[in-house]
C-alpha cells in the first residue's frame, strides 16, 4: 500500500549533489513513502510477489509456512550504506523455499528485490506456475486518477522509444509484453505509475520474455503484477531458479522530476564503472564492415584508421565491427577466430597502432547465434538449441559458458582488445520453449538468462577495465539487469531520419541516461546535433574516405565533446513529442553540479514558424544565467525566474536548422 498523506520537505543527504530549488533531489516524504512500503510488504504484510503452487495461490499458502525475516546494513565505496532485507518462506511439507532478497537505498526513495525458488526437499515439487516477481497494490486514495507512462521498446523504426500514456480508470486494465524473448524488443519494462502529486516508478529487469499487468479496481486501487511471461515447472531436489529483478521508486509531485531522480539513481548505482571510475562520454569510429562490397582486411582497416588519425578526427574508440572472422557474409556467426586469410597477423597490427595513438579498441561478437557449418555447430552441437543445423547457443549449459568466457577472454588478450561489444540478432523465445518438457516450461529461458549474466560477470571480473556494449539488433535487450553490466552504444539500428533521432532521445532519455547512436554517412550539422547523446559513432567505408569533408567531421566530434557531458545531467523535453516535419523540437540538459546546461532547438524542414518560445526547467529562479549561442558566440544574460517563465525566444530563419544555447549560472 502506498500512502500519500505525508508532508514534503527536502531531504538533507550528503551523498546527493547540491542543487537549486526545483531540481530533482529526493524529499523526506518520498523516503517515508518508501519506508512505509517496505514495512508493509517486507516486514508485516503480504509479500510483494506471488505464485501458484500445486494449483493453490501463494497468498493462501504462505501464512501457513515457516517465515524468517532478517535485516543487515551493507556499505561500500560506490553505493554507500544500504539495507539488505531477506524474507524467507519455507514449506514444511515439500521443502520449497521462496526467498526474497530486497535492497533498500538510503540516498534514494528506491527499493529493489529478487525472488528465488529452491527445492530443499527429497522429491520433485508440485508444479510452480504464474510466478509473479512483483505482485503489489497501489492506492491513490482520493487523489486524481492513475496515469501510466511508458515508452515503446526498440523496433528499428523512428517510432522506437515513443512515449505512451494510458489513463486507467475503474475496472480498466493493461497488459504489456515484449516480443520474441529479447528484453526491450517492441516493449519496455519500465513504467511510471502516477496520480495527482504522487506516483511510483516500477521497473522489471529480465533479459528474457516478460509481461506486466496493471489492473484497476472499482475503488482507488491498482494491482501491479509482472514477471517471466510463462512459468509452469517442477523443481528437482536441490534445484534453484531466480526471477526477474524488480525496482520501485516512490515520488511526489511532477512525474518528469521523478524521471530525473531515476536518472540520477541510474548513474549513481547502476551504470557500469570500468576500472572503478564513472564512465565518460565518448566518440567512436567504426571499421565500416557493414558497407556493401567492402573488403575488410588489414590493409583497408589500417588505411581508414590512419586517415582518421592524420585528419585529427577527435575520436576515442576504434570499433572492430562484424565480419572479422571466417564468413561469406557478416551474419555467418559461430567461428570465433580471426580470419587468417584477410588478417594474416590477426587484429593485433591494427590494435597496436590504435593504442600507439592513444585510442581504445572494441570487438564485436555475437556468441548466441550459431550458423550451420561454423566451428561451434560442427564441434559442439550439444550446446546448440538447433544442433548442427544452427540455432541458439545455450548459455544455460555450464560447460558451454565456461568455454565461451575462456575463449572470449583469450581472444581479447591475444588481439589487444580493450572493450567488448555483444550483439544478438535473433529471437530466442521459440528455442527456449521448444526445449522444455510440459512440466518444465520456462526453465530453459531461466537457465539461459542466468548464464548470460554469469558470462558477463565473469568476463568483467577477469577484465575489470573493460567496457561492455549491449546490442541486440540495436536496442532490443536493454533491461535493467543488462544495463548494470553494459551501456547501449547503439540504441537502435534505425539511425535516420534526424527527426527520428530527436524523438528517440526524447523517449529513451527518460529512463537511460547513458546511450549512444550513430551516423554512418556524412550528415549536416542539423542531423549531427539531433544525435547529441553520451556516445556518438561514425564511420565510412575505405573506398569513401577520400571524399569525406574532414573539417566537418572534426567539427562534429569537437562539438560532441563539448556538449555531450551535459547529457549525463537532468533531462527535460521542452516541446511535445512528435515525428511531424512541420514543428519545432526542443530538449534541455541541466547539470546542477556544474551550474550549467544546454538547450537544443530544431526547426524541422516543413515548419512555417521561424520562432519558438521556451520555458526552461530545473534552474535556480534567484540566480542570473549567462547564455551563449554556440554558433555565433553571442552572450546574453537572463534571470533564472524569467527563463523558467518562458523568456527564452529563439529564431531560426531557415529550415531545417538547429540552435544550441549553452547556459551557466553566475
Helices and strands as residue ranges (DSSP letters): H 28-38, I 39-43, E 50-53, E 56-57, H 58-61, G 62-64, E 66-76, E 80-90, E 96-105, E 110-119, E 128-132, E 134-139, E 146-151, E 163-168, E 173-177, E 190-195, E 198-205, E 210-216, E 221-228, E 232-233, E 240-252, H 255-269, G 274-276, E 282-286, H 298-310, E 317-320, H 348-356, E 360-365, E 369-371, H 375-379, G 381-383, E 384-385, G 387-389, E 390-393, H 398-415, E 419-422, H 429-434, E 440-441, H 443-462, E 468-470, H 480-483, H 498-508, E 516-519, H 525-530, E 535-539, G 542-547, H 550-563, G 564-568, E 570-573, E 584-591, E 596-603, E 611-614, E 624-629, E 635-639, H 640-645, E 648-651, E 657-665
